[in-house]
Amino acid sequence: MPVKTAMSVPLLDLRAQYADIKAELDQAVHRVLESTRFIGGPEVAGLEEEVARYCRSAHAIGCASGTDALLLALRVLDIGPGDEVVTSAFSFFASAGTIANVGARPVFVDIDPRAFNLDPHRLEAAITPATKAVMPVHLFGQCCDLTAVQAVCDKHQLWLIEDAAQAIGSEWEGRRAGSVGDFGCFSFFPSKNLGGAGDGGMVTANDAARAERLRLLREHGSKPKYHHAIIGTNSRLDAIQAAILRVKLRHLDRWSEARARNAALYDRLFEGAHLVRPYHDPRTRHIYNQYVIRVRDRDGLRAHLTERGIGSEIYYPVPLHLQECFAPLGYRAGDMRESEEAAREVLALPIYPELTEEQIRYVAAAVRDFTDPV
Ligand SMILES: *Cc1c(COP(=O)(O)O)cnc(C)c1O
């Protein structure tokens, strides 16, 4: 029997964001339409400069998606067949898919069950003579332990590629996501904290020569025009997306702070509840791309919330080492116990900046209605 819903709270409401900044966004899009500079040009260069500054990185190069950002970083470093890249077993598919797509072998490391990020204590055991790079993921908007990961990379002379797709503006001990590794890879997928009106991505780098090589790779390796010393691809960021993202970047800190405030309210409302609240490592600035709780009867809770008009999502139901496409890598159930348990228990609740206090209280009450003992 359907329950009468008091209100509806979607997982994400991009219309609320558009309503907030409609005039600025419309103006930016029209500016590009009038200019007819649809490829490259001042909007893309402007965004690259602003993102580099925001991420405290020397260089930033726009590209077609967060997935391409990872692919381009791997390709610049000449990582391919015969090489291994270590990454987290609990992430969005692209973290491992890109490694496989350049012909290298993804090697998975289990997570720290509190922060959901790659457990640095397990990292060294995954390194072999074939390891070329480590690609940690800053999951849900919270940086992994970059100090520990960087120390292992330095010791073994490995490249460090940060998958910062969910973590723009997040920090580890005062250092911005994407500014610590050899490359930082960002996504402007609409559901990220800085989301475009379509696909988009960015790579940050501190080394000028590697940044320049990546810039070439994203445009067929063409330099001078129609002369190709290296084989690249077409992976550009559209000028219209760049113009939209420049507007949104000006609001990003305000939005990330609103997400953190919403998280703090949930945290309070969930005090004493039979669920695990997200862990905020005090060494990080958490930007709460997602607010993820853990519960035993996760699927039951999700159905309960759906009935009450509340959006939720499972990020991610299958850890990467158990994905069907990676069966040839030879992993088995039980190999990454923390990732497997997380996949069974996690549930992301609405956390977007425009949520009202009333909505948050409604969601929290609905959660507790299910999890609190009667
Ligand atoms: C979103 C995401 C990506 C890929 O970004 P796209 O822009 O969708 O290609 C990569 N890694 C992680 C962790 C992500 O969340």
The ligand as an SDF file (V2000), in Angstrom:
LIG
                    3D

 15 15  0  0  0  0  0  0  0  0999 V2000
   32.6530   10.6710  -12.0860 C   0  0  0  0  0  0  0  0  0  0  0  0
   33.8890    9.9090  -11.8420 C   0  0  0  0  0  0  0  0  0  0  0  0
   34.8180    9.6250  -12.8560 C   0  0  0  0  0  0  0  0  0  0  0  0
   34.5610    9.8550  -14.3030 C   0  0  0  0  0  0  0  0  0  0  0  0
   34.1340   11.1090  -14.6610 O   0  0  0  0  0  0  0  0  0  0  0  0
   33.2550   11.3060  -15.9860 P   0  0  0  0  0  0  0  0  0  0  0  0
   33.2860   12.7840  -16.1720 O   0  0  0  0  0  0  0  0  0  0  0  0
   31.8910   10.7810  -15.7000 O   0  0  0  0  0  0  0  0  0  0  0  0
   33.9170   10.5880  -17.0960 O   0  0  0  0  0  0  0  0  0  0  0  0
   36.0030    8.9900  -12.4970 C   0  0  0  0  0  0  0  0  0  0  0  0
   36.2610    8.6260  -11.2430 N   0  0  0  0  0  0  0  0  0  0  0  0
   35.3780    8.8600  -10.2490 C   0  0  0  0  0  0  0  0  0  0  0  0
   35.7310    8.4450   -8.8560 C   0  0  0  0  0  0  0  0  0  0  0  0
   34.1650    9.4900  -10.5180 C   0  0  0  0  0  0  0  0  0  0  0  0
   33.2990    9.6870   -9.5270 O   0  0  0  0  0  0  0  0  0  0  0  0
  1  2  1  0
  2  3  1  0
  2 14  2  0
  3  4  1  0
  3 10  2  0
  4  5  1  0
  5  6  1  0
  6  7  2  0
  6  8  1  0
  6  9  1  0
 10 11  1  0
 11 12  2  0
 12 13  1  0
 12 14  1  0
 14 15  1  0
M  END
$$$$
